[in-house]
Amino acid sequence: MKQRWRFWALVALIWLLSTLVDRLWWTFQTGVPAWDQADYLNSAMDHGRALGLLPGGGWQGWQALLDYSPKIPPLASLVNGTVMALSGDAPEQAAWSLSLWHGLFLVVMAGWGRRLQGDGLALIACLLAALTPAFLELRTDYVLEMPLVATCSLAIWRLGVWCDPQSGGRWWQAWGCTLAAIAAVLVKQSALLVLVPAGLWAAGIALQRGGSWLRQALLLPLLTAVLIAPWLRHNWITSLGGTNRAVFESAAREGDPGVFSLASWLWYPRLLPEQLGMVLLVMGLSGLLLWCWQRRKLSSDYAWSWRWLLLNLVAAWVLTTLSPNKDARYITPLLPSLVLLLARGWWQWGHWFESRCSRFVWPVFGAGLLASVPAGWAHQLHRFEDRPRGPVEALVEAAGGADPSRSPATLIVVPSTSDLNQHNVSFYGRRHGGQTVGRQLGGSLQDREPVLARTEWVVLAEGDQGSVRKAARWLDQAVRSSGVFELVQQFARPRGGSYSLWRRRATHPIAGPSFAESFPDLAAGLAAGPVGLDPVFAVVGQEHMLDGHFSYREPVRSEALAALAQDPDAVQPRWTLALLAVLENRPVEAAQQFEALQGLLPDNPWPAAYRSVVTLAVWNPWQAAAAANGASVSNPVLSALGDLSSVLSGAVWRIPSAITSVPAAVTAVEEALEPAPQQDQDQEQASS
């Protein structure tokens, strides 16, 4: 017992020293969060507000909470938002959550190392993990990889414990590994690349052994239905869209190598010297060769645990390499297994020295650790000097951001650089309960007229504009030359150039009907079917950028409900409420409105089609089939939706019909949309 306490005290000491180093880094850094970092800070703030822990928000129910995680699962943001409420909402204060995740990671490394070989290997692995450049970066970079690394490692370790043929098969082990695996997926979907091979192996073991193993294996689908399904059911469409953009579109845009090319298979191995450090890598690999050479000697290694680690490491590495998008961060969930393997090489060198000259073991080991320090130090020093720095906080405060007493405001951000973009403008604007958000416009020529007509604040750049299109430069020139806006203040940039804050002149007030007033007519365009969808959502998407608070929704809803109270058979309020429900991701409410419209407009096929689609969105193919099949009018799209929904609900005999009707529906929609491209081109030329 005393030895166990001493062991965990040493692990805690490693965590304390690591945290001290991290806090020094955060104290002396003067940078601002870039795109991804600010996006994750915003997500943590959103979830902290939704839980009622941070000023500017409050508990509004489970659906409202799930709204804040449309693309990435919410677990890390829930934890990070809670830590933010305790530590503060400045970036360096919010980063305490990274230390928390790092503590969990070290506990996993220690426990896994003990199981593989013993206390010595476990402590070496913890020390090496604390010095590894990749983990040093993750501890000081506000992204999701640190929680992902911790939870994935926990899941693989505990799953191996449950699968152990000698000591596994316990109910508490099954609960532990199942909850750990679900936690990893709820941090980020890419955890599946690491967990799928281990999960398939574990499933095969459970099927082979049967009995209690098989009963315990049923925990995974049951707990997945309870813990993951609510989020996935609410956000599966946006999550799939986000995954497609992050994995496939991003790979094509960035020019990543083909999946089966040699460059793809060498992409991650070539990063290992930089991620792990050359000393750690060489010592570890050479020690592993020494271990293989001396395998005939007795050792305390546990063969099953090593086999579990190695096979899962190789399988997960292959899956990660097969992912089209390549980035150094994507391989980090596999580095803990690799560090444990390399730590075994370090331990073998220690064992070799001890058998020949025991008094030099500790000096040599200490020298090896000291030799590993420069790699991490140089990496962190480079990051320290290369941090994005800029006046974004001062600019946002000049526009009234971070002040809860100011009215909600939206800053239109035309440039997009690492030191100033819509994400970090929103983060600094909402600190301390503020209500100022940033939105990026300028990617299209069609953005110019709405910005000049309806925007209150605009941020422009003098010098480098960042990753923006040519149309953004034309919007920049239009704002400067229109006379609608006046320059409030100019802010110098550390690397040359400046940012400028512009405000609408009092002599040019926002005129014309508000978006809330035009919304009912816009919603009525849904009655035209596919032809009306693109104009509706194009205008709505633009409005969501002009007004990041969606302030039109409550007035529109109140007016529509009042109109229905006077005339329950009114059609336009139904379209209004249906579109609002779709935009708010409330498919059940949207289905209710489309059902009412289906009765009010029996000759229009689109209410039934929309009702079928939104019902499918909540995984209810039975009602979706009833909506499409029960329509009183015939339409190719309705026929296809009826067949598809019926097949999904179990009516497999309708597969032949679906094979015919679905292509026919696609053709019908394409023919209906055929004039649209020419019309869009004419509109763009007129706008130009």
C-alpha positions in Angstrom: 0.0 0.0 0.0 2.8 2.4 0.9 4.5 1.7 -2.4 1.3 2.4 -4.3 0.9 5.8 -2.6 4.5 6.6 -3.4 4.0 5.7 -7.0 0.9 7.9 -7.4 2.6 10.7 -5.5 5.4 10.7 -8.1 2.8 10.8 -10.9 1.1 13.8 -9.2 4.5 15.5 -8.9 5.1 15.0 -12.6 1.7 16.6 -13.3 2.4 19.5 -10.9 5.8 20.3 -12.5 4.3 20.0 -16.0 1.4 22.3 -15.0 3.9 24.8 -13.5 5.8 24.9 -16.9 2.5 25.3 -18.8 1.3 28.2 -16.5 4.6 30.0 -17.1 4.1 29.6 -20.8 0.6 31.0 -20.6 1.7 33.8 -18.3 4.4 35.1 -20.6 2.7 34.6 -24.0 1.1 37.7 -25.5 -0.7 36.2 -28.4 -4.4 35.9 -29.3 -6.4 32.8 -30.2 -6.4 32.0 -33.9 -9.3 30.5 -35.9 -9.6 27.0 -34.3 -8.6 28.1 -30.9 -11.1 30.9 -30.8 -13.8 28.6 -32.2 -13.2 26.1 -29.3 -13.1 28.9 -26.7 -16.5 30.1 -28.1 -17.9 26.6 -27.9 -16.8 26.3 -24.2 -18.3 29.7 -23.5 -21.6 28.7 -25.2 -21.9 25.6 -23.2 -20.9 27.4 -20.0 -23.7 29.9 -20.7 -26.2 27.2 -21.6 -25.5 25.5 -18.2 -26.1 28.9 -16.5 -22.5 29.0 -15.2 -21.3 32.0 -17.2 -22.8 35.5 -17.4 -24.9 36.2 -20.5 -26.8 32.9 -20.5 -29.0 30.5 -18.6 -30.5 27.0 -18.7 -33.0 26.8 -21.6 -33.5 23.0 -21.8 -31.7 20.1 -23.4 -32.5 21.0 -27.0 -31.0 24.4 -26.5 -27.9 22.8 -25.1 -27.6 20.5 -28.0 -27.9 23.4 -30.4 -24.4 24.6 -29.4 -22.7 21.5 -30.7 -23.9 21.1 -34.3 -20.7 19.6 -35.7 -18.6 18.3 -32.9 -19.9 16.4 -29.8 -20.3 18.5 -26.6 -18.4 16.7 -23.8 -15.1 18.6 -24.0 -16.9 21.9 -24.3 -19.2 21.1 -21.3 -16.1 20.3 -19.2 -14.1 23.3 -20.6 -17.1 25.7 -20.1 -17.4 24.5 -16.5 -13.7 25.1 -15.9 -14.0 28.5 -17.6 -16.7 29.4 -15.1 -14.4 28.6 -12.2 -11.1 30.0 -13.6 -12.2 32.9 -15.7 -12.8 33.5 -19.4 -9.4 34.9 -20.5 -7.6 32.4 -22.8 -4.8 31.8 -20.2 -7.5 31.2 -17.5 -9.6 29.0 -19.7 -6.5 26.9 -20.4 -6.7 25.4 -16.9 -9.0 22.8 -18.5 -6.0 21.6 -20.6 -4.2 20.9 -17.3 -7.2 18.9 -16.1 -7.2 16.8 -19.3 -3.4 16.4 -19.0 -3.9 15.1 -15.5 -6.3 12.4 -16.7 -3.8 11.6 -19.5 -0.9 11.0 -17.0 -3.2 8.8 -14.9 -3.9 6.7 -17.9 -0.2 6.5 -18.9 0.7 5.5 -15.3 -2.0 2.8 -15.0 -1.4 1.4 -18.5 2.4 1.4 -17.9 2.0 -0.5 -14.7 -0.2 -3.1 -16.4 2.3 -3.5 -19.2 5.4 -4.0 -17.1 5.4 -2.3 -13.7 6.0 0.9 -11.8 9.3 1.7 -13.4 8.0 1.6 -17.0 4.9 3.6 -15.9 7.0 6.4 -14.4 9.3 6.5 -17.4 6.3 6.8 -19.7 4.9 9.7 -17.6 8.2 11.5 -17.7 8.7 11.0 -21.4 5.1 12.1 -22.0 5.7 15.3 -20.0 8.7 16.1 -22.2 7.4 15.1 -25.6 7.1 18.1 -27.9 3.7 17.1 -29.3 2.1 16.9 -25.8 3.8 20.1 -24.7 2.1 21.8 -27.6 -1.3 20.3 -26.9 -1.1 21.4 -23.2 -0.7 25.0 -24.4 -2.9 25.0 -27.5 -6.7 25.4 -26.9 -7.9 22.7 -29.3 -9.6 19.4 -28.6 -6.6 17.1 -29.1 -5.6 17.0 -25.4 -9.0 15.8 -24.2 -9.1 13.5 -27.3 -5.7 12.0 -26.4 -6.7 11.5 -22.8 -10.1 9.9 -23.4 -8.9 7.7 -26.3 -6.0 6.4 -24.3 -8.3 5.7 -21.3 -10.7 3.8 -23.6 -8.1 1.6 -25.2 -6.4 0.8 -21.9 -9.6 -0.1 -20.1 -10.9 -2.1 -23.1 -7.7 -4.1 -22.9 -8.3 -4.7 -19.2 -11.8 -6.0 -19.9 -10.6 -8.3 -22.7 -7.8 -9.8 -20.6 -8.3 -13.6 -20.7 -7.0 -14.0 -17.1 -8.4 -11.1 -15.1 -11.0 -9.6 -17.5 -14.7 -10.1 -18.0 -15.8 -8.2 -14.9 -19.0 -6.1 -14.9 -17.2 -3.1 -13.4 -14.5 -3.4 -16.2 -17.2 -3.5 -18.8 -18.8 -0.3 -17.4 -15.5 1.4 -17.2 -14.3 0.7 -20.8 -17.8 1.4 -22.3 -18.1 4.8 -20.6 -14.5 5.7 -21.6 -15.2 4.8 -25.2 -18.4 6.8 -25.3 -16.6 9.7 -23.6 -13.9 9.7 -26.3 -16.5 9.7 -29.1 -18.4 12.6 -27.3 -15.2 14.6 -27.4 -14.6 14.2 -31.1 -15.9 11.8 -33.8 -12.3 11.1 -35.0 -11.9 9.0 -31.9 -13.6 6.3 -34.0 -10.4 5.9 -36.0 -8.7 4.8 -32.8 -11.5 2.9 -31.2 -13.0 0.9 -34.1 -10.1 -1.7 -34.4 -10.1 -2.2 -30.6 -13.9 -2.4 -30.6 -14.1 -5.0 -33.3 -11.4 -7.1 -31.6 -13.3 -6.9 -28.3 -16.6 -7.8 -30.0 -14.9 -10.9 -31.6 -13.6 -11.9 -28.1 -17.0 -11.5 -26.6 -18.6 -13.6 -29.3 -16.0 -16.3 -29.0 -16.1 -16.5 -25.2 -19.9 -16.0 -24.9 -21.6 -16.2 -21.5 -21.1 -13.1 -19.3 -18.7 -11.6 -21.8 -21.4 -11.4 -24.4 -23.9 -10.0 -21.9 -21.4 -7.3 -20.8 -20.7 -6.4 -24.5 -24.3 -5.4 -24.8 -23.5 -2.4 -22.6 -21.9 -0.5 -25.5 -25.0 -0.4 -27.8 -27.3 0.3 -24.8 -25.2 3.1 -23.4 -24.6 4.5 -26.8 -28.3 4.8 -27.3 -28.6 6.6 -24.0 -25.6 8.9 -24.2 -24.7 9.5 -27.8 -28.0 9.1 -29.7 -29.7 12.2 -28.3 -26.8 14.4 -29.6 -26.5 12.5 -32.9 -30.3 12.5 -33.5 -30.4 16.3 -33.0 -27.3 17.1 -35.0 -26.6 14.3 -37.4 -27.1 16.3 -40.6 -24.8 19.2 -39.6 -22.3 16.7 -38.1 -22.1 14.8 -41.4 -21.8 18.0 -43.3 -19.0 19.3 -41.1 -17.2 15.9 -41.3 -17.4 16.0 -45.1 -15.9 19.5 -45.2 -13.2 18.7 -42.6 -12.1 15.4 -44.1 -12.8 15.4 -47.9 -13.2 19.0 -49.0 -10.4 20.1 -46.8 -8.1 17.4 -48.2 -8.9 18.5 -51.8 -8.5 22.2 -51.0 -5.1 21.7 -49.2 -3.7 19.4 -51.8 -3.1 16.4 -49.5 -1.6 13.3 -51.1 -3.8 10.5 -52.4 -4.8 7.9 -49.8 -2.9 5.1 -51.4 0.2 7.1 -52.5 3.6 6.6 -50.9 3.6 10.2 -49.7 0.4 9.5 -47.8 1.9 6.4 -46.0 5.0 8.4 -45.1 3.1 11.5 -44.0 2.9 10.7 -40.3 6.2 8.7 -39.9 8.2 11.7 -41.1 6.6 13.8 -38.4 7.7 11.6 -35.5 11.2 13.1 -34.9 9.6 16.5 -34.5 6.6 15.3 -32.5 8.5 13.0 -30.1 12.1 14.4 -30.2 15.1 12.7 -31.7 16.7 11.7 -28.5 13.5 10.1 -27.1 12.9 8.3 -30.5 16.5 7.0 -30.9 16.9 5.8 -27.3 13.5 4.2 -27.4 13.9 2.4 -30.7 17.4 1.2 -29.9 16.2 0.0 -26.5 13.4 -2.0 -28.2 16.0 -3.7 -30.5 17.9 -4.5 -27.4 14.8 -5.9 -25.8 14.1 -8.1 -28.8 17.6 -9.4 -28.6 17.3 -10.2 -24.9 13.8 -11.6 -25.0 14.9 -15.1 -23.8 15.6 -13.6 -20.4 12.8 -13.6 -17.8 11.0 -10.3 -17.5 7.9 -8.9 -15.8 6.2 -7.9 -19.0 2.6 -8.9 -19.5 2.4 -10.4 -23.0 -1.3 -10.0 -23.5 -1.2 -6.2 -22.7 1.7 -5.7 -25.1 -0.1 -7.6 -27.9 -3.2 -5.5 -27.3 -1.2 -2.3 -27.5 0.8 -3.2 -30.6 -2.1 -4.6 -32.7 -4.4 -1.7 -31.9 -1.6 0.8 -32.6 -0.9 -0.6 -36.0 -4.6 -0.9 -37.0 -5.5 2.6 -35.8 -2.4 4.0 -37.6 -3.6 2.4 -40.8 -7.1 3.8 -40.4 -5.7 7.3 -39.7 -3.5 7.2 -42.7 -6.4 6.2 -44.9 -8.2 9.4 -43.8 -7.9 11.8 -46.8 -7.1 14.9 -44.7 -3.6 15.0 -43.2 -2.5 17.1 -40.2 0.0 16.6 -37.5 -2.8 16.8 -34.9 -4.7 13.9 -36.3 -2.1 11.3 -35.3 -1.7 12.5 -31.7 -4.3 10.0 -30.2 -1.9 7.3 -31.2 1.2 8.9 -29.7 0.5 7.7 -26.1 0.7 4.0 -27.3 3.9 4.9 -29.1 5.4 6.6 -26.1 4.6 3.6 -23.9 6.4 1.4 -26.5 9.4 3.7 -26.6 9.4 3.9 -22.8 9.9 0.1 -22.8 13.0 0.7 -24.8 14.3 3.3 -22.3 13.6 0.8 -19.5 15.5 -1.9 -21.3 18.6 0.4 -21.5 18.3 1.0 -17.8 18.1 -2.7 -17.1 21.1 -3.2 -19.3 23.2 -0.6 -17.5 22.1 -1.9 -14.1 23.3 -5.4 -14.9 26.8 -4.0 -15.9 27.3 -0.9 -13.8 24.4 -0.2 -11.5 25.8 3.0 -10.0 25.6 4.8 -13.4 22.0 3.9 -14.0 20.4 7.0 -12.5 23.0 9.5 -13.8 22.7 8.1 -17.3 18.9 8.1 -17.1 18.9 11.7 -15.9 21.3 12.7 -18.7 18.9 11.1 -21.2 16.0 13.0 -19.8 18.0 16.3 -19.9 19.0 15.5 -23.5 15.3 15.2 -24.4 14.4 18.6 -23.0 15.9 20.8 -25.9 13.5 19.3 -28.5 10.4 20.4 -26.5 12.0 23.7 -25.5 12.9 24.6 -29.0 9.4 23.6 -30.2 7.7 25.7 -27.6 10.0 28.6 -28.1 9.2 28.6 -31.8 5.5 28.5 -31.0 5.9 31.3 -28.5 7.5 33.6 -31.0 5.1 32.6 -33.8 1.9 33.2 -31.9 -0.6 35.5 -33.7 -0.5 38.9 -32.1 -2.8 41.8 -32.8 -5.2 44.5 -31.4 -8.4 42.4 -31.7 -9.3 42.8 -28.0 -8.9 46.6 -28.1 -10.8 46.8 -31.3 -13.7 44.8 -30.0 -13.8 46.9 -26.8 -13.9 50.1 -28.9 -17.1 48.7 -30.5 -18.7 48.0 -27.1 -17.7 44.3 -26.8 -17.2 42.5 -23.5 -19.7 44.9 -21.9 -22.9 43.2 -20.7 -24.7 46.6 -20.4 -24.4 47.2 -24.2 -27.1 46.0 -26.6 -26.4 43.0 -28.8 -24.2 43.9 -31.8 -22.7 42.2 -34.8 -19.3 43.3 -36.2 -18.9 42.4 -39.9 -15.3 41.3 -40.3 -14.0 41.6 -43.8 -10.4 40.3 -43.3 -9.6 36.9 -42.0 -6.2 36.5 -40.4 -4.9 34.4 -37.5 -4.8 37.5 -35.3 -8.3 38.9 -36.3 -11.2 36.9 -37.6 -14.9 36.3 -36.9 -14.1 33.7 -34.2 -11.8 35.7 -32.0 -13.9 38.8 -32.5 -16.9 36.8 -31.1 -14.8 35.5 -28.2 -13.5 38.8 -27.0 -16.9 40.5 -27.7 -18.7 38.0 -25.4 -16.3 37.9 -22.5 -17.7 39.1 -19.2 -21.2 38.5 -20.4 -20.9 40.8 -23.5 -23.2 40.4 -26.5 -21.0 41.4 -29.4 -20.3 38.8 -32.1 -18.3 38.8 -35.3 -19.4 37.5 -38.7 -17.4 37.1 -41.9 -18.7 38.7 -45.1 -17.2 39.5 -48.4 -16.9 36.1 -50.0 -19.5 37.1 -52.6 -20.3 40.1 -54.7 -23.8 39.9 -53.4 -22.6 40.7 -49.9 -21.8 44.3 -50.8 -25.4 45.7 -51.0 -26.7 44.2 -47.7 -23.6 45.4 -45.8 -24.0 49.0 -47.1 -27.8 48.9 -46.4 -28.1 47.2 -43.1 -24.8 46.9 -41.2 -23.9 49.0 -38.1 -20.2 48.0 -37.6 -17.5 46.9 -40.1 -13.9 45.9 -39.5 -11.4 46.4 -42.4 -7.7 45.8 -42.8 -4.9 47.9 -44.2 -2.3 45.6 -45.5 -2.6 41.8 -45.5 -6.2 40.7 -45.8 -5.6 37.1 -44.9 -7.5 34.1 -46.4 -10.2 36.0 -48.2 -11.5 36.1 -51.8 -11.2 38.9 -54.3 -14.8 40.0 -53.6 -13.8 40.9 -50.0 -11.4 43.6 -51.4 -14.2 45.0 -53.4 -16.4 45.1 -50.3 -13.5 46.8 -48.4 -13.4 49.5 -51.1 -17.1 50.0 -51.1 -17.2 50.5 -47.3 -14.4 53.1 -47.5 -15.8 55.0 -50.5 -19.6 54.8 -49.9 -19.8 57.6 -47.4 -22.2 55.5 -45.4 -19.6 54.6 -42.7 -17.2 56.7 -40.7 -13.8 55.7 -39.3 -13.9 55.2 -35.6 -10.4 54.2 -34.8 -7.3 52.6 -36.4 -5.3 49.9 -34.7 -1.7 49.1 -35.6 -0.6 45.5 -36.3 2.7 44.3 -34.8 3.8 42.9 -38.2 2.9 45.9 -40.3 -0.4 47.3 -41.5 -3.4 48.1 -39.4 -7.1 47.3 -38.7 -9.8 49.9 -38.8 -13.2 50.0 -37.1 -16.0 51.7 -39.1 -19.5 52.7 -37.8 -22.6 53.7 -39.8 -23.0 57.5 -39.9 -26.0 59.0 -38.2 -26.9 60.7 -41.5 -27.3 57.2 -43.1 -29.7 55.3 -40.8 -30.8 51.8 -41.7 -34.0 52.3 -43.8 -36.5 50.0 -45.5 -38.4 47.0 -44.2 -36.6 44.9 -41.6 -35.9 41.3 -42.2 -38.6 40.4 -39.7 -41.1 42.3 -41.8 -40.0 40.5 -45.0 -39.7 37.1 -43.5 -43.3 36.0 -44.0 -43.2 36.7 -47.7 -39.9 34.9 -47.9 -41.2 31.8 -46.0 -44.2 31.7 -48.4 -41.7 31.0 -51.2 -41.4 27.4 -49.8 -44.7 26.7 -51.5 -42.9 26.7 -54.8 -41.0 23.5 -53.9 -37.3 23.1 -54.9 -37.3 26.2 -57.0 -38.1 28.3 -54.0 -35.6 26.7 -51.6 -32.4 28.3 -52.8 -33.7 31.9 -52.8 -35.1 31.4 -49.3 -32.0 29.9 -47.7 -29.6 32.2 -49.6 -31.3 35.3 -48.1 -31.6 33.7 -44.7 -27.9 32.7 -44.7 -27.0 36.2 -45.5 -29.2 37.6 -42.7 -27.6 35.2 -40.2 -24.3 36.8 -41.0 -25.6 40.4 -40.8 -27.4 39.6 -37.5 -25.5 37.1 -35.5 -28.1 37.2 -32.8 -31.0 36.2 -35.0 -33.0 39.0 -33.4 -35.8 38.6 -36.1 -37.0 35.3 -34.8 -39.0 36.3 -31.7 -40.9 39.2 -33.4 -41.7 37.0 -36.4 -42.9 34.1 -34.2 -45.1 36.4 -32.0 -46.7 38.0 -35.1 -47.4 34.6 -36.7 -48.9 33.1 -33.5 -51.1 36.2 -33.1 -52.3 35.8 -36.7 -53.1 32.1 -36.1 -55.0 33.0 -33.0 -57.3 35.3 -35.1 -57.5 32.8 -38.0 -56.4 29.2 -37.5 -56.8 28.5 -41.2 -54.4 31.3 -42.2 -51.7 29.8 -44.6 -48.9 32.4 -44.4 -48.3 32.2 -40.6 -48.0 28.4 -41.0 -45.2 28.8 -43.6 -43.6 31.3 -41.3 -43.6 29.0 -38.3 -42.5 26.0 -40.3 -39.5 27.9 -41.7 -38.6 29.2 -38.3 -38.7 25.6 -36.9 -36.5 24.3 -39.7 -33.9 27.1 -39.1 -33.9 26.4 -35.4 -33.5 22.7 -35.9 -36.9 21.8 -34.4 -38.1 19.1 -36.9 -41.0 18.0 -34.8 -42.4 21.5 -34.6 -41.8 21.9 -38.4 -43.6 18.6 -39.1 -46.7 19.9 -37.2 -46.8 23.1 -39.3 -46.3 21.2 -42.5 -49.1 18.8 -41.5 -51.4 21.7 -41.0 -50.4 23.1 -44.4 -51.0 19.7 -46.0 -54.6 19.9 -44.9 -55.0 23.6 -45.9 -53.3 23.1 -49.3 -54.4 19.7 -50.6 -53.4 20.4 -54.2 -49.8 21.4 -53.2 -47.4 18.5 -52.9 -44.7 20.3 -51.1 -46.1 20.5 -47.5 -46.3 16.7 -47.5 -42.8 16.4 -49.0 -41.4 18.8 -46.4 -43.2 17.0 -43.7 -41.8 13.7 -44.8 -38.2 15.1 -45.0 -38.2 16.7 -41.5 -39.8 13.6 -40.0 -37.0 11.5 -41.5 -34.6 13.9 -39.9 -35.7 12.7 -36.5 -35.3 9.1 -37.5 -39.0 8.4 -37.8 -39.4 6.7 -41.2 -42.8 5.3 -40.3 -44.4 8.8 -40.0 -42.4 10.0 -43.0 -43.8 7.2 -45.1 -47.4 8.0 -43.9 -46.9 11.7 -44.7 -45.7 11.0 -48.3 -48.1 8.1 -49.0 -51.1 10.0 -47.6 -50.7 13.0 -49.8 -53.8 13.7 -51.9 -51.7 14.8 -54.9 -49.3 12.8 -57.0 -45.7 14.0 -57.4 -42.4 12.2 -58.3 -40.7 13.6 -55.2 -43.5 12.4 -53.0 -43.4 8.9 -54.6 -39.7 8.7 -54.0 -40.0 9.9 -50.4 -42.8 7.3 -49.8 -40.7 4.5 -51.2 -37.5 5.5 -49.4 -39.2 6.0 -46.0 -41.0 2.7 -46.4 -37.8 0.9 -47.1 -36.1 2.5 -44.1 -39.1 1.5 -41.9 -38.7 -2.1 -42.9 -40.8 -2.5 -46.0 -38.1 -4.1 -48.0 -40.6 -5.2 -50.7 -40.6 -1.6 -51.8 -36.9 -1.6 -52.8 -37.7 -2.2 -56.5 -40.1 0.7 -56.5 -37.5 2.9 -54.8 -34.9 2.0 -57.3 -37.2 3.5 -60.0 -38.8 6.4 -58.1 -35.7 7.9 -56.5 -33.8 8.6 -59.8 -37.1 9.9 -61.3 -37.4 12.3 -58.4 -33.8 13.5 -58.8 -34.5 14.1 -62.5 -37.7 16.0 -61.8 -35.9 18.3 -59.3 -33.0 18.9 -61.7 -35.4 19.8 -64.5 -37.2 22.2 -62.2 -33.9 23.9 -61.2 -32.5 24.0 -64.7 -33.4 27.7 -65.3 -31.9 28.7 -62.0 -28.2 28.9 -63.0 -28.9 31.3 -65.8 -31.0 33.4 -63.5 -28.3 33.5 -60.9 -25.8 34.5 -63.6 -28.0 37.4 -64.7 -28.4 38.5 -61.1 -24.7 38.4 -60.5 -24.0 40.4 -63.7 -26.6 43.0 -62.6 -25.1 43.2 -59.2 -21.6 43.7 -60.7 
